[in-house]
Amino acid sequence: MTYRLMTSDLDETLLRADGSVSEENVRAIKTFVAAGGYFVPNTGRSFDSVVPLLRKLGLATMSNQYTITNNGAVITQNVDRQLLMTRGMPYEEVAGVFSVMQQFDVAIHIYTLDQLYIYRPRSDDQAYLKTRGVQFAQLMKPGQVDQFMQQAVLKVIAMNPDIAVRQAIQQALRTRFDGKINCTFSSGMYIETNHFGVDKGSAVLALGRKLGVEPQEMIAIGDNSNDLAMLKAVGLPVSVSNGIPAIQQIADYVTQANFETGVAETLNRFAVK
């Protein structure tokens, strides 16, 4: 099988703990793209925070290269930041998610196309965001969520490193929305919500249709539950060695390496001849 597209999660998959990327991964990606492949970052983060990585990979100014952000809510053409697709959350959903998360000891992130807002920011959360070059504006009062009646919101997430807290939020959200909400975990500290049906997998399939790339011609590589949908969507699902058990179980290949060189290992084994 010839693989024409690789879509990769970023944090804890392509990127190290400090947000950097190994030279082995950079070389393999550049070789794959030079041979005509599409390398599509597929992340929960916003596009602006990915731009420094795109520059390092040589993708920022290349035509016909794309990035999926906000857990599949946005597809952007890199070279001119042209929006190919946006799929946001209705205000009623945003307000409902916020009201549930507000009951727990968490920082709450609200993502629009151009800005990240955080209610009750935590020091550990801010330290992590700093390694990713992420800037934010602080929401001082719960009532400020009303401003999003006039702004498109792509996702709402909560941060607490205690898995029991995140699981309790997940159950509360499923009860509130009768299961009709996309709710996943990431980076060992976040619980993420998107509109029902919005995920990394549906986004990469939509991009594939635009590019004329079939699912069986795609590789997806990830490490956490918000990557499950994209691994299930493609011909070759891959987990880095640090992937959670649920990711490793559905993967056709588990790399020997972790986020240090797992992407390079996959490309060199399956896609770069």
N, C-alpha and C positions, 0 to 999 in steps of 0.2 A: 504494500500500500504506500502510495506517495502522500505525505502529509503536507498540505499547503498552508495551514494556519495553526499557530500555537497561541492559545489564550492562557495567560498566567496570572494567578493571584500575586499580590506584591508582598505585603507584610507577612513575615515568617515563611514565605515560599521563594520569592526571588530576592528579597531584601534581608539583610542581616538584622540583628536586634537593634543596632544603632541607626538603621535606615539606609546603610550603604549597600552597594552591590559588588560582588566579586568580579575581578577581571576575567575569570573563566566564564562566568555567565555573560558578561558583556561581549566577549569574543564570539561565543557560540551564537548569540542572538544576531550579531552583525553578519556572521557567515550565513545564517539561515535567511536573513532578509536580503542579502546580496544575491542569493540564489533565486530570489523571487518569492520568498515566503512572506506571509503576514504575521507579525508578532504583535499581539493585542493584549496590553495590560488590562486586567479585569479586577477592579478593586472596589472596596467600599468607600474609598476616599473620593474627594472632589478632583476635578481635572487640574486646577491650579497647583495642587500639591504634588501632582505627578510630573509636571513640566520639567523640573531639574533632572529627573530620571530619563525622560524622553530625550533630553539633550545629550546625556551621557551615552545613551544607546544609539544615538544618531538618528532618532525617529522624529524629532521635533520639526524638522524641515523637509521631511520626505513626503512626497505626494502618495496618496493611496495607502497610508498607514493610519490606524485608528486606535482609540482607547475607550474602554467601557468603564464607567465610574458609578459611584453611588449604588453599588450592588445591582447594576443592570438598569438603573433608571435613566441613564444618559449614555449615548454613543456620540463620540466627537471625532471628527477628522483632525489629525494632529496639526497639519501644516498651517491651517488658517482658522482653527478652532470652530469649524463649521459644525453646527449641531445636526446630527442625522436623526436622533430620536430622543425624546424626553417623556418620561412616564412618572408623574408625581402622585402625591397623596391628597385627596380631598381635605378641605379644612376640618370637617367634622371628624375625620380620622386622625388628623394631627392633634386636635384638641383632646380627643379621647385617649390616644396613646400618652400624651403629656400628663393627663390627669391620673392615669394609672401609675406611670413611672414616678410621679411626684410623691407618691405614698411611700417610696423606698429611699434608702440612703444611697443615692446615685447622682452623678452628674448627668444632665440631659442635654444631648446635642440635637440641634435642628439644622438641617442642611437645605439651603436654597442653591440655585445655580451659581450664585456669586459670593455667598457668604456662609460661614458656619457661626451659629449662635449657641452659646452654652449657658444653661441655667445651673447654678450651684457648682461651678468648676472645682475640681479636686486637684490637689498638688501632684498626685501620682499620674493623673490623667494629663495634666499640663506638661509634665516632664516627658511623657510618651509622645505627645503631639509635637513637642519641640524637636525631637529627633526626626520627625517627618516634615518639618518646615511648615506646619499647619498654623495659621493664624485664626483667631476667633474674636467675636464680639460677645460681651457678657449680657445676659438677660438678668435684670436685677429683681424683677417681680413676676410672679406667676401670670398676672394679668397681661403681661407683654406678649403672651402667645397670641393675643387677638390680632396683632399686626400681620399674622400669616393668613388672615382672611383675604389679604390683598397680594400675597406673595406665593409663588409656587414652591412647595416643599417637596423635596425628593425623598428624604428619609428622616426618621427620628430614631436615635439610639440612646442607650443609657450605659454608663460606665461604673462598674464596681468589680474588683478582682475576685470577690467571693462568689463562687459558682452557685451556692445555695440562694443568694440574693437574685442572681440572674434567672435561675430556674423558677423562682417564685414569681418574678415579673412575667416570664413567659406564660406561666399558667394563668395569671391574672388577665393578660392580654387575650389569650385564647378564649377565656370565659367572656370577657367584655365584647369581643368581636365574633363570637360563635365560630372560631376557627378561620374566619375570612380575613386573615392578615398574614403577610409573610414575615416570619419571626425567626431569626437565626443568631448564632453566636460567632464571635471573631476575636482573634488576638488574645484569648485567655482573659479578657476583661470587659468585652462589650456584648450587649444584646441589641440587635439591629432590627428595625421594622421598616418595611416597604409596603406599598399597596399590594394587595393580593394579586399574584400572577407575575409580579415584577421580581426578577432574579437574574443572576449572572448567566444562567443557561439560556433563558429565553432571549436575552440580549445578544449573545454570540450567535444564536441561530438566525436572528433577524439580520445581523451583520453579514452572516454567511450568504443569506439569500441575496443581499445587495451585491456581494462580490462574486457570486456564482460558485461558492465553495460549499460542497456537501458536508453534512455532519461527519460522515466517515472519513473525510479528509482533514479533520481537525484533531488536535491534541489539546487537552486541558490539564493543567497542573495546579494543585492547591493543597491546603493543609487543614482547613477548618470548615464548620458546618455551612457557612455562607458560600462555600465552594461546591457543595454537593450537587446543586442543580446544573452547574456547568460541566461537571464530570459526567453526570448522567446523560448529558445532551450530545456528547461527541463520540467519535470513533475510538479514540485512545484516551481513556481517563488515567491520570497519573497522580500519585501522592508522593510528596517529599517524605523522607524518612521520619521527620518530626510531625507528620500529619496525625490527626486524632484517629482513633480506631474506626470510626464510621467512614472516614475518607479512605483509609487503607483498605477497608473491606470491599469497597466498590471499585477500587482502582485495578486496572489490568496490569499495572506496573508500579512498584514502589521503589523509589530510588535508593541507592546505597548511601548517597549523600543527603544532607539536610539542605536548608536554605542557602548554605555556602556555595554549593555547586550543583544542586539538584536539577535546575533548569538546563544547565550545560550538559549534564549527564544524559538527560532525556533527549535533547536535540541531537547530540552526537550519536546516540544509539539508534534513534528512529527517523531522524529527519535530515541530517547533514551528511552527505555522502562524500 
